């Protein structure tokens, strides 16, 4: 073979190798992911499939026992839903599940802190949003009643006759009513000022909350891989990068287990095999079971 031919041949081999590797790496991301098909389908379905815990970065603050428990919970989701022993803990020969700590978990922790801070702002904002409009409406009603009383008094003052029999007594009464109304007007004004201060405080709190959201809004905030399943020449390897709660972690592990069988992504957001991790994913759904049956031809 000429050198040129050999170079092209090597280039094709490298390209094929790269394609194979990439086709078999299915990551779990926050936003969209190209849905790579794992082929041949049934080749990945032999069961039971053994797994074992590999590297567990201490920064995750999980003991090995806890990690194994969580993985077992995720594995049992598949075992219970299919009624078969698809996944077993095999500490010697199972495929490796690594917990790898990097910037992703840092970001998850930051997001969790942000959520807590936002919740504090919301606790301060919500009551005000509910009660302030009511208080302003109550004040408006009191002002309307005051205006009515004031108009009546003005009418009485206009009708007052200096030469009438009880003119002095009437004048005295009108003056007393007037003083009482002045006191009420002052009180209403105080109420109004207080409500305006409450409103300003509420607006300022809302402004600070929005500022916090804007300061922490990063376009790629939730769109990194939290777990990935590598399959290369029937060799599986799962890596977990980040989780914000054990519920999320179990859902991610169950999702990657699905990929271990060659299952593709589903369209239903509440299914474990949906591409994006979300709070609706609590258990395997009919869509997940169907995806497993289709992939593993067990239907
Ligand atoms: Zn996936």
py3Dmol code that shows the C-alpha trace and the ligand (Angstrom):
import py3Dmol

protein = """\
ATOM      1  CA  UNK A   1       0.000   0.000   0.000  1.00  0.00           C
ATOM      2  CA  UNK A   2       1.230   3.453  -0.775  1.00  0.00           C
ATOM      3  CA  UNK A   3       1.733   5.806   2.128  1.00  0.00           C
ATOM      4  CA  UNK A   4      -1.246   7.940   1.102  1.00  0.00           C
ATOM      5  CA  UNK A   5      -3.557   4.928   1.024  1.00  0.00           C
ATOM      6  CA  UNK A   6      -2.285   3.793   4.391  1.00  0.00           C
ATOM      7  CA  UNK A   7      -2.907   7.234   5.858  1.00  0.00           C
ATOM      8  CA  UNK A   8      -6.477   7.304   4.516  1.00  0.00           C
ATOM      9  CA  UNK A   9      -7.052   3.800   5.867  1.00  0.00           C
ATOM     10  CA  UNK A  10      -5.795   4.812   9.307  1.00  0.00           C
ATOM     11  CA  UNK A  11      -7.915   7.954   9.177  1.00  0.00           C
ATOM     12  CA  UNK A  12     -11.021   5.888   8.410  1.00  0.00           C
ATOM     13  CA  UNK A  13     -10.219   3.496  11.252  1.00  0.00           C
ATOM     14  CA  UNK A  14      -9.764   6.375  13.680  1.00  0.00           C
ATOM     15  CA  UNK A  15     -12.989   7.961  12.482  1.00  0.00           C
ATOM     16  CA  UNK A  16     -14.912   4.682  12.862  1.00  0.00           C
ATOM     17  CA  UNK A  17     -13.476   4.187  16.326  1.00  0.00           C
ATOM     18  CA  UNK A  18     -14.481   7.692  17.308  1.00  0.00           C
ATOM     19  CA  UNK A  19     -17.991   7.170  15.923  1.00  0.00           C
ATOM     20  CA  UNK A  20     -18.437   3.910  17.808  1.00  0.00           C
ATOM     21  CA  UNK A  21     -17.249   5.440  21.052  1.00  0.00           C
ATOM     22  CA  UNK A  22     -19.532   8.419  20.713  1.00  0.00           C
ATOM     23  CA  UNK A  23     -22.532   6.360  19.697  1.00  0.00           C
ATOM     24  CA  UNK A  24     -22.188   4.333  22.826  1.00  0.00           C
ATOM     25  CA  UNK A  25     -21.854   7.233  25.211  1.00  0.00           C
ATOM     26  CA  UNK A  26     -25.247   8.392  26.300  1.00  0.00           C
ATOM     27  CA  UNK A  27     -25.151  11.206  28.772  1.00  0.00           C
ATOM     28  CA  UNK A  28     -27.891  12.518  30.886  1.00  0.00           C
ATOM     29  CA  UNK A  29     -28.192  16.234  30.438  1.00  0.00           C
ATOM     30  CA  UNK A  30     -30.410  18.988  31.694  1.00  0.00           C
ATOM     31  CA  UNK A  31     -31.471  20.186  28.278  1.00  0.00           C
ATOM     32  CA  UNK A  32     -31.569  18.468  24.945  1.00  0.00           C
ATOM     33  CA  UNK A  33     -29.320  15.673  23.899  1.00  0.00           C
ATOM     34  CA  UNK A  34     -28.979  13.985  20.572  1.00  0.00           C
ATOM     35  CA  UNK A  35     -30.783  10.708  20.873  1.00  0.00           C
ATOM     36  CA  UNK A  36     -28.147   8.205  19.970  1.00  0.00           C
ATOM     37  CA  UNK A  37     -29.347   4.766  19.181  1.00  0.00           C
ATOM     38  CA  UNK A  38     -27.647   1.909  20.875  1.00  0.00           C
ATOM     39  CA  UNK A  39     -27.254  -1.003  18.514  1.00  0.00           C
ATOM     40  CA  UNK A  40     -27.604  -3.868  18.225  1.00  0.00           C
ATOM     41  CA  UNK A  41     -30.570  -3.573  20.546  1.00  0.00           C
ATOM     42  CA  UNK A  42     -31.015  -6.954  22.148  1.00  0.00           C
ATOM     43  CA  UNK A  43     -27.268  -7.446  22.616  1.00  0.00           C
ATOM     44  CA  UNK A  44     -27.415  -5.262  25.728  1.00  0.00           C
ATOM     45  CA  UNK A  45     -30.347  -7.030  27.299  1.00  0.00           C
ATOM     46  CA  UNK A  46     -28.773 -10.130  28.823  1.00  0.00           C
ATOM     47  CA  UNK A  47     -29.731 -10.306  32.453  1.00  0.00           C
ATOM     48  CA  UNK A  48     -29.030 -10.344  35.241  1.00  0.00           C
ATOM     49  CA  UNK A  49     -26.568  -7.564  34.733  1.00  0.00           C
ATOM     50  CA  UNK A  50     -24.097  -7.135  37.604  1.00  0.00           C
ATOM     51  CA  UNK A  51     -22.941  -3.784  38.894  1.00  0.00           C
ATOM     52  CA  UNK A  52     -20.491  -2.690  41.548  1.00  0.00           C
ATOM     53  CA  UNK A  53     -19.436   0.528  43.196  1.00  0.00           C
ATOM     54  CA  UNK A  54     -16.177   1.914  41.839  1.00  0.00           C
ATOM     55  CA  UNK A  55     -14.582   5.180  42.884  1.00  0.00           C
ATOM     56  CA  UNK A  56     -16.587   7.235  45.360  1.00  0.00           C
ATOM     57  CA  UNK A  57     -15.246  10.755  45.781  1.00  0.00           C
ATOM     58  CA  UNK A  58     -15.497  11.683  49.489  1.00  0.00           C
ATOM     59  CA  UNK A  59     -16.606  15.180  48.478  1.00  0.00           C
ATOM     60  CA  UNK A  60     -20.080  13.749  47.773  1.00  0.00           C
ATOM     61  CA  UNK A  61     -20.461  13.109  51.486  1.00  0.00           C
ATOM     62  CA  UNK A  62     -21.825   9.607  50.913  1.00  0.00           C
ATOM     63  CA  UNK A  63     -20.590   6.441  52.592  1.00  0.00           C
ATOM     64  CA  UNK A  64     -20.059   3.347  50.448  1.00  0.00           C
ATOM     65  CA  UNK A  65     -22.963   1.684  52.229  1.00  0.00           C
ATOM     66  CA  UNK A  66     -25.222   4.666  51.421  1.00  0.00           C
ATOM     67  CA  UNK A  67     -24.085   4.747  47.791  1.00  0.00           C
ATOM     68  CA  UNK A  68     -24.737   1.018  47.374  1.00  0.00           C
ATOM     69  CA  UNK A  69     -28.158   1.419  48.995  1.00  0.00           C
ATOM     70  CA  UNK A  70     -29.087   4.213  46.600  1.00  0.00           C
ATOM     71  CA  UNK A  71     -27.883   2.249  43.571  1.00  0.00           C
ATOM     72  CA  UNK A  72     -29.818  -0.793  44.830  1.00  0.00           C
ATOM     73  CA  UNK A  73     -32.981   1.312  45.091  1.00  0.00           C
ATOM     74  CA  UNK A  74     -32.519   2.419  41.466  1.00  0.00           C
ATOM     75  CA  UNK A  75     -31.788  -1.155  40.344  1.00  0.00           C
ATOM     76  CA  UNK A  76     -34.892  -2.450  42.140  1.00  0.00           C
ATOM     77  CA  UNK A  77     -37.040   0.029  40.194  1.00  0.00           C
ATOM     78  CA  UNK A  78     -36.193  -1.961  37.077  1.00  0.00           C
ATOM     79  CA  UNK A  79     -36.413  -5.367  38.798  1.00  0.00           C
ATOM     80  CA  UNK A  80     -39.790  -4.616  40.405  1.00  0.00           C
ATOM     81  CA  UNK A  81     -41.370  -2.986  37.356  1.00  0.00           C
ATOM     82  CA  UNK A  82     -40.375  -5.741  34.942  1.00  0.00           C
ATOM     83  CA  UNK A  83     -40.887  -8.524  37.471  1.00  0.00           C
ATOM     84  CA  UNK A  84     -37.463  -9.874  36.558  1.00  0.00           C
ATOM     85  CA  UNK A  85     -34.005  -9.821  38.073  1.00  0.00           C
ATOM     86  CA  UNK A  86     -32.418  -7.470  35.571  1.00  0.00           C
ATOM     87  CA  UNK A  87     -29.785  -5.946  37.832  1.00  0.00           C
ATOM     88  CA  UNK A  88     -27.801  -7.452  40.691  1.00  0.00           C
ATOM     89  CA  UNK A  89     -25.094  -6.175  43.000  1.00  0.00           C
ATOM     90  CA  UNK A  90     -21.945  -8.042  42.015  1.00  0.00           C
ATOM     91  CA  UNK A  91     -19.011  -6.581  44.023  1.00  0.00           C
ATOM     92  CA  UNK A  92     -16.474  -8.674  42.094  1.00  0.00           C
ATOM     93  CA  UNK A  93     -17.458  -8.711  38.419  1.00  0.00           C
ATOM     94  CA  UNK A  94     -20.224  -6.177  38.024  1.00  0.00           C
ATOM     95  CA  UNK A  95     -19.718  -3.181  35.769  1.00  0.00           C
ATOM     96  CA  UNK A  96     -18.284  -0.180  37.561  1.00  0.00           C
ATOM     97  CA  UNK A  97     -20.296   2.777  38.825  1.00  0.00           C
ATOM     98  CA  UNK A  98     -18.072   5.748  39.704  1.00  0.00           C
ATOM     99  CA  UNK A  99     -18.960   8.899  41.605  1.00  0.00           C
ATOM    100  CA  UNK A 100     -16.794  11.648  40.168  1.00  0.00           C
ATOM    101  CA  UNK A 101     -16.767  15.045  41.865  1.00  0.00           C
ATOM    102  CA  UNK A 102     -16.121  18.069  39.656  1.00  0.00           C
ATOM    103  CA  UNK A 103     -17.443  21.561  38.911  1.00  0.00           C
ATOM    104  CA  UNK A 104     -20.867  20.102  38.174  1.00  0.00           C
ATOM    105  CA  UNK A 105     -21.530  19.187  41.790  1.00  0.00           C
ATOM    106  CA  UNK A 106     -20.235  22.616  42.863  1.00  0.00           C
ATOM    107  CA  UNK A 107     -22.791  24.148  40.537  1.00  0.00           C
ATOM    108  CA  UNK A 108     -25.550  21.943  41.925  1.00  0.00           C
ATOM    109  CA  UNK A 109     -24.627  23.033  45.448  1.00  0.00           C
ATOM    110  CA  UNK A 110     -24.677  26.684  44.370  1.00  0.00           C
ATOM    111  CA  UNK A 111     -28.084  26.214  42.784  1.00  0.00           C
ATOM    112  CA  UNK A 112     -29.358  24.608  45.951  1.00  0.00           C
ATOM    113  CA  UNK A 113     -28.125  27.589  47.967  1.00  0.00           C
ATOM    114  CA  UNK A 114     -29.782  29.944  45.506  1.00  0.00           C
ATOM    115  CA  UNK A 115     -33.067  28.036  45.816  1.00  0.00           C
ATOM    116  CA  UNK A 116     -32.911  28.342  49.599  1.00  0.00           C
ATOM    117  CA  UNK A 117     -32.246  32.087  49.392  1.00  0.00           C
ATOM    118  CA  UNK A 118     -35.047  32.568  46.895  1.00  0.00           C
ATOM    119  CA  UNK A 119     -37.377  30.644  49.181  1.00  0.00           C
ATOM    120  CA  UNK A 120     -36.508  33.064  51.990  1.00  0.00           C
ATOM    121  CA  UNK A 121     -37.343  36.030  49.766  1.00  0.00           C
ATOM    122  CA  UNK A 122     -40.596  34.378  48.733  1.00  0.00           C
ATOM    123  CA  UNK A 123     -41.541  33.802  52.376  1.00  0.00           C
ATOM    124  CA  UNK A 124     -41.110  37.534  52.940  1.00  0.00           C
ATOM    125  CA  UNK A 125     -42.876  38.572  49.732  1.00  0.00           C
ATOM    126  CA  UNK A 126     -45.905  36.279  49.642  1.00  0.00           C
ATOM    127  CA  UNK A 127     -47.796  37.581  52.716  1.00  0.00           C
ATOM    128  CA  UNK A 128     -47.362  41.173  51.523  1.00  0.00           C
ATOM    129  CA  UNK A 129     -48.597  40.368  48.046  1.00  0.00           C
ATOM    130  CA  UNK A 130     -51.692  38.792  49.560  1.00  0.00           C
ATOM    131  CA  UNK A 131     -52.569  41.321  52.277  1.00  0.00           C
ATOM    132  CA  UNK A 132     -51.440  44.684  50.870  1.00  0.00           C
ATOM    133  CA  UNK A 133     -54.146  44.946  48.169  1.00  0.00           C
ATOM    134  CA  UNK A 134     -56.774  44.093  50.824  1.00  0.00           C
ATOM    135  CA  UNK A 135     -55.401  46.755  53.164  1.00  0.00           C
ATOM    136  CA  UNK A 136     -55.411  49.385  50.417  1.00  0.00           C
ATOM    137  CA  UNK A 137     -59.012  48.454  49.560  1.00  0.00           C
ATOM    138  CA  UNK A 138     -60.025  48.757  53.238  1.00  0.00           C
ATOM    139  CA  UNK A 139     -58.392  52.173  53.431  1.00  0.00           C
ATOM    140  CA  UNK A 140     -60.188  53.275  50.250  1.00  0.00           C
ATOM    141  CA  UNK A 141     -63.506  52.254  51.800  1.00  0.00           C
ATOM    142  CA  UNK A 142     -62.711  54.246  54.968  1.00  0.00           C
ATOM    143  CA  UNK A 143     -61.724  57.297  52.911  1.00  0.00           C
ATOM    144  CA  UNK A 144     -64.987  57.041  50.941  1.00  0.00           C
ATOM    145  CA  UNK A 145     -66.982  56.907  54.200  1.00  0.00           C
ATOM    146  CA  UNK A 146     -65.005  59.880  55.516  1.00  0.00           C
ATOM    147  CA  UNK A 147     -65.686  61.907  52.370  1.00  0.00           C
ATOM    148  CA  UNK A 148     -69.390  61.217  52.757  1.00  0.00           C
ATOM    149  CA  UNK A 149     -69.393  62.405  56.394  1.00  0.00           C
ATOM    150  CA  UNK A 150     -67.364  65.450  55.415  1.00  0.00           C
ATOM    151  CA  UNK A 151     -69.809  66.342  52.612  1.00  0.00           C
ATOM    152  CA  UNK A 152     -72.743  66.023  55.036  1.00  0.00           C
ATOM    153  CA  UNK A 153     -71.013  68.309  57.503  1.00  0.00           C
ATOM    154  CA  UNK A 154     -70.293  70.902  54.806  1.00  0.00           C
ATOM    155  CA  UNK A 155     -73.973  70.810  53.874  1.00  0.00           C
ATOM    156  CA  UNK A 156     -75.010  71.352  57.506  1.00  0.00           C
ATOM    157  CA  UNK A 157     -72.529  74.218  57.824  1.00  0.00           C
ATOM    158  CA  UNK A 158     -73.981  75.815  54.682  1.00  0.00           C
ATOM    159  CA  UNK A 159     -77.505  75.468  56.052  1.00  0.00           C
ATOM    160  CA  UNK A 160     -76.651  76.931  59.440  1.00  0.00           C
ATOM    161  CA  UNK A 161     -78.698  80.078  60.221  1.00  0.00           C
ATOM    162  CA  UNK A 162     -76.996  82.627  62.538  1.00  0.00           C
ATOM    163  CA  UNK A 163     -80.373  83.959  63.595  1.00  0.00           C
ATOM    164  CA  UNK A 164     -82.042  80.637  64.328  1.00  0.00           C
ATOM    165  CA  UNK A 165     -83.232  79.746  67.841  1.00  0.00           C
ATOM    166  CA  UNK A 166     -80.485  77.247  68.730  1.00  0.00           C
ATOM    167  CA  UNK A 167     -77.844  78.833  66.512  1.00  0.00           C
ATOM    168  CA  UNK A 168     -75.061  78.807  69.135  1.00  0.00           C
ATOM    169  CA  UNK A 169     -75.684  75.197  70.240  1.00  0.00           C
ATOM    170  CA  UNK A 170     -75.758  74.095  66.623  1.00  0.00           C
ATOM    171  CA  UNK A 171     -72.557  75.951  65.849  1.00  0.00           C
ATOM    172  CA  UNK A 172     -70.873  74.294  68.818  1.00  0.00           C
ATOM    173  CA  UNK A 173     -71.993  70.841  67.644  1.00  0.00           C
ATOM    174  CA  UNK A 174     -70.822  71.497  64.095  1.00  0.00           C
ATOM    175  CA  UNK A 175     -67.419  72.607  65.365  1.00  0.00           C
ATOM    176  CA  UNK A 176     -67.078  69.433  67.433  1.00  0.00           C
ATOM    177  CA  UNK A 177     -67.989  67.280  64.425  1.00  0.00           C
ATOM    178  CA  UNK A 178     -65.462  69.186  62.358  1.00  0.00           C
ATOM    179  CA  UNK A 179     -62.700  68.568  64.930  1.00  0.00           C
ATOM    180  CA  UNK A 180     -63.587  64.893  65.035  1.00  0.00           C
ATOM    181  CA  UNK A 181     -63.344  64.721  61.241  1.00  0.00           C
ATOM    182  CA  UNK A 182     -59.945  66.443  61.273  1.00  0.00           C
ATOM    183  CA  UNK A 183     -58.697  63.818  63.742  1.00  0.00           C
ATOM    184  CA  UNK A 184     -60.070  61.063  61.510  1.00  0.00           C
ATOM    185  CA  UNK A 185     -58.423  62.632  58.448  1.00  0.00           C
ATOM    186  CA  UNK A 186     -55.055  62.648  60.242  1.00  0.00           C
ATOM    187  CA  UNK A 187     -55.480  59.045  61.267  1.00  0.00           C
ATOM    188  CA  UNK A 188     -56.396  58.024  57.691  1.00  0.00           C
ATOM    189  CA  UNK A 189     -53.330  59.846  56.381  1.00  0.00           C
ATOM    190  CA  UNK A 190     -51.114  57.984  58.865  1.00  0.00           C
ATOM    191  CA  UNK A 191     -52.641  54.705  57.705  1.00  0.00           C
ATOM    192  CA  UNK A 192     -51.979  55.660  54.086  1.00  0.00           C
ATOM    193  CA  UNK A 193     -48.336  56.552  54.805  1.00  0.00           C
ATOM    194  CA  UNK A 194     -47.824  53.236  56.600  1.00  0.00           C
ATOM    195  CA  UNK A 195     -49.293  51.293  53.686  1.00  0.00           C
ATOM    196  CA  UNK A 196     -47.078  53.196  51.232  1.00  0.00           C
ATOM    197  CA  UNK A 197     -44.032  52.303  53.343  1.00  0.00           C
ATOM    198  CA  UNK A 198     -45.139  48.641  53.369  1.00  0.00           C
ATOM    199  CA  UNK A 199     -45.584  48.788  49.597  1.00  0.00           C
ATOM    200  CA  UNK A 200     -42.121  50.315  49.065  1.00  0.00           C
ATOM    201  CA  UNK A 201     -40.557  47.679  51.294  1.00  0.00           C
ATOM    202  CA  UNK A 202     -42.331  44.926  49.363  1.00  0.00           C
ATOM    203  CA  UNK A 203     -41.213  46.369  46.028  1.00  0.00           C
ATOM    204  CA  UNK A 204     -37.653  46.632  47.269  1.00  0.00           C
ATOM    205  CA  UNK A 205     -37.696  42.997  48.429  1.00  0.00           C
ATOM    206  CA  UNK A 206     -39.062  41.896  45.042  1.00  0.00           C
ATOM    207  CA  UNK A 207     -36.358  43.956  43.312  1.00  0.00           C
ATOM    208  CA  UNK A 208     -33.642  42.295  45.409  1.00  0.00           C
ATOM    209  CA  UNK A 209     -35.069  38.858  44.655  1.00  0.00           C
ATOM    210  CA  UNK A 210     -35.046  39.575  40.913  1.00  0.00           C
ATOM    211  CA  UNK A 211     -31.513  40.863  41.157  1.00  0.00           C
ATOM    212  CA  UNK A 212     -30.453  37.614  42.823  1.00  0.00           C
ATOM    213  CA  UNK A 213     -32.127  35.576  40.076  1.00  0.00           C
ATOM    214  CA  UNK A 214     -30.465  37.655  37.355  1.00  0.00           C
ATOM    215  CA  UNK A 215     -27.054  37.518  39.001  1.00  0.00           C
ATOM    216  CA  UNK A 216     -27.197  33.727  39.148  1.00  0.00           C
ATOM    217  CA  UNK A 217     -28.896  33.102  35.813  1.00  0.00           C
ATOM    218  CA  UNK A 218     -26.342  31.303  33.722  1.00  0.00           C
ATOM    219  CA  UNK A 219     -27.537  30.006  30.364  1.00  0.00           C
ATOM    220  CA  UNK A 220     -26.048  26.559  30.936  1.00  0.00           C
ATOM    221  CA  UNK A 221     -27.171  26.401  34.568  1.00  0.00           C
ATOM    222  CA  UNK A 222     -29.007  23.091  34.396  1.00  0.00           C
ATOM    223  CA  UNK A 223     -27.761  21.703  31.138  1.00  0.00           C
ATOM    224  CA  UNK A 224     -24.716  19.718  32.121  1.00  0.00           C
ATOM    225  CA  UNK A 225     -24.494  15.965  32.297  1.00  0.00           C
ATOM    226  CA  UNK A 226     -25.233  14.642  35.764  1.00  0.00           C
ATOM    227  CA  UNK A 227     -24.591  11.053  34.784  1.00  0.00           C
ATOM    228  CA  UNK A 228     -23.283   9.137  31.821  1.00  0.00           C
ATOM    229  CA  UNK A 229     -23.315   5.533  30.625  1.00  0.00           C
ATOM    230  CA  UNK A 230     -20.403   4.420  28.515  1.00  0.00           C
ATOM    231  CA  UNK A 231     -20.686   1.207  26.566  1.00  0.00           C
ATOM    232  CA  UNK A 232     -17.702   0.141  24.546  1.00  0.00           C
ATOM    233  CA  UNK A 233     -17.511  -3.336  23.115  1.00  0.00           C
ATOM    234  CA  UNK A 234     -20.103  -4.612  25.601  1.00  0.00           C
ATOM    235  CA  UNK A 235     -18.088  -3.097  28.466  1.00  0.00           C
ATOM    236  CA  UNK A 236     -20.241  -0.824  30.547  1.00  0.00           C
ATOM    237  CA  UNK A 237     -19.221   1.966  32.834  1.00  0.00           C
ATOM    238  CA  UNK A 238     -21.463   4.425  34.655  1.00  0.00           C
ATOM    239  CA  UNK A 239     -20.216   7.749  35.988  1.00  0.00           C
ATOM    240  CA  UNK A 240     -22.246  10.001  38.248  1.00  0.00           C
ATOM    241  CA  UNK A 241     -21.185  13.630  38.392  1.00  0.00           C
ATOM    242  CA  UNK A 242     -23.771  15.595  40.296  1.00  0.00           C
ATOM    243  CA  UNK A 243     -27.020  15.400  42.227  1.00  0.00           C
ATOM    244  CA  UNK A 244     -29.002  17.833  44.311  1.00  0.00           C
ATOM    245  CA  UNK A 245     -30.936  15.235  46.327  1.00  0.00           C
ATOM    246  CA  UNK A 246     -31.007  11.479  46.812  1.00  0.00           C
ATOM    247  CA  UNK A 247     -34.293  11.412  44.848  1.00  0.00           C
ATOM    248  CA  UNK A 248     -32.507  13.035  41.898  1.00  0.00           C
ATOM    249  CA  UNK A 249     -29.576  10.662  42.249  1.00  0.00           C
ATOM    250  CA  UNK A 250     -31.804   7.571  42.257  1.00  0.00           C
ATOM    251  CA  UNK A 251     -33.633   8.851  39.157  1.00  0.00           C
ATOM    252  CA  UNK A 252     -30.304   9.495  37.408  1.00  0.00           C
ATOM    253  CA  UNK A 253     -28.933   6.041  38.272  1.00  0.00           C
ATOM    254  CA  UNK A 254     -32.178   4.372  37.138  1.00  0.00           C
ATOM    255  CA  UNK A 255     -31.946   6.385  33.900  1.00  0.00           C
ATOM    256  CA  UNK A 256     -28.352   5.264  33.268  1.00  0.00           C
ATOM    257  CA  UNK A 257     -29.303   1.654  34.087  1.00  0.00           C
ATOM    258  CA  UNK A 258     -31.894   2.016  31.295  1.00  0.00           C
ATOM    259  CA  UNK A 259     -29.119   3.021  28.910  1.00  0.00           C
ATOM    260  CA  UNK A 260     -27.103   0.026  30.142  1.00  0.00           C
ATOM    261  CA  UNK A 261     -29.825  -2.115  28.527  1.00  0.00           C
ATOM    262  CA  UNK A 262     -29.653  -0.048  25.365  1.00  0.00           C
ATOM    263  CA  UNK A 263     -32.934   1.736  26.062  1.00  0.00           C
ATOM    264  CA  UNK A 264     -33.369   5.064  24.288  1.00  0.00           C
ATOM    265  CA  UNK A 265     -34.956   8.240  25.569  1.00  0.00           C
ATOM    266  CA  UNK A 266     -38.718   8.450  25.948  1.00  0.00           C
ATOM    267  CA  UNK A 267     -40.950  11.442  25.172  1.00  0.00           C
ATOM    268  CA  UNK A 268     -42.911  11.536  28.439  1.00  0.00           C
ATOM    269  CA  UNK A 269     -41.419  13.965  30.990  1.00  0.00           C
ATOM    270  CA  UNK A 270     -42.509  11.823  33.958  1.00  0.00           C
ATOM    271  CA  UNK A 271     -40.753   8.728  32.650  1.00  0.00           C
ATOM    272  CA  UNK A 272     -37.304   7.846  33.973  1.00  0.00           C
ATOM    273  CA  UNK A 273     -35.948   7.552  30.433  1.00  0.00           C
ATOM    274  CA  UNK A 274     -36.925  11.153  29.559  1.00  0.00           C
ATOM    275  CA  UNK A 275     -33.744  12.980  28.540  1.00  0.00           C
ATOM    276  CA  UNK A 276     -34.055  15.744  31.123  1.00  0.00           C
ATOM    277  CA  UNK A 277     -33.896  15.160  34.850  1.00  0.00           C
ATOM    278  CA  UNK A 278     -36.993  16.651  36.503  1.00  0.00           C
ATOM    279  CA  UNK A 279     -39.074  16.450  39.657  1.00  0.00           C
ATOM    280  CA  UNK A 280     -41.847  14.406  38.012  1.00  0.00           C
ATOM    281  CA  UNK A 281     -39.598  11.373  37.677  1.00  0.00           C
ATOM    282  CA  UNK A 282     -40.506   9.307  40.714  1.00  0.00           C
ATOM    283  CA  UNK A 283     -40.798   5.778  39.350  1.00  0.00           C
ATOM    284  CA  UNK A 284     -40.676   3.789  36.133  1.00  0.00           C
ATOM    285  CA  UNK A 285     -43.748   4.532  34.055  1.00  0.00           C
ATOM    286  CA  UNK A 286     -45.565   2.561  31.360  1.00  0.00           C
ATOM    287  CA  UNK A 287     -43.457   4.449  28.810  1.00  0.00           C
ATOM    288  CA  UNK A 288     -40.269   3.148  30.472  1.00  0.00           C
ATOM    289  CA  UNK A 289     -41.608  -0.403  30.618  1.00  0.00           C
ATOM    290  CA  UNK A 290     -42.650  -0.208  26.976  1.00  0.00           C
ATOM    291  CA  UNK A 291     -39.222   1.137  26.019  1.00  0.00           C
ATOM    292  CA  UNK A 292     -37.591  -1.796  27.808  1.00  0.00           C
ATOM    293  CA  UNK A 293     -39.954  -4.285  26.139  1.00  0.00           C
ATOM    294  CA  UNK A 294     -39.305  -2.755  22.699  1.00  0.00           C
ATOM    295  CA  UNK A 295     -35.547  -2.721  23.190  1.00  0.00           C
ATOM    296  CA  UNK A 296     -35.240  -6.115  24.763  1.00  0.00           C
ATOM    297  CA  UNK A 297     -38.056  -7.717  22.743  1.00  0.00           C
ATOM    298  CA  UNK A 298     -39.589  -9.083  25.875  1.00  0.00           C
ATOM    299  CA  UNK A 299     -43.101  -7.755  25.254  1.00  0.00           C
TER     300      UNK A 299
END
"""
ligand_1 = """\
1
ZN
Zn -30.052 9.589 28.728
"""
view = py3Dmol.view(width=600, height=400)
view.addModel(protein, "pdb")
view.setStyle({"model": 0}, {"cartoon": {"style": "trace"}})
view.addModel(ligand_1, "xyz")
view.setStyle({"model": 1}, {"stick": {}})
view.zoomTo()
view.show()
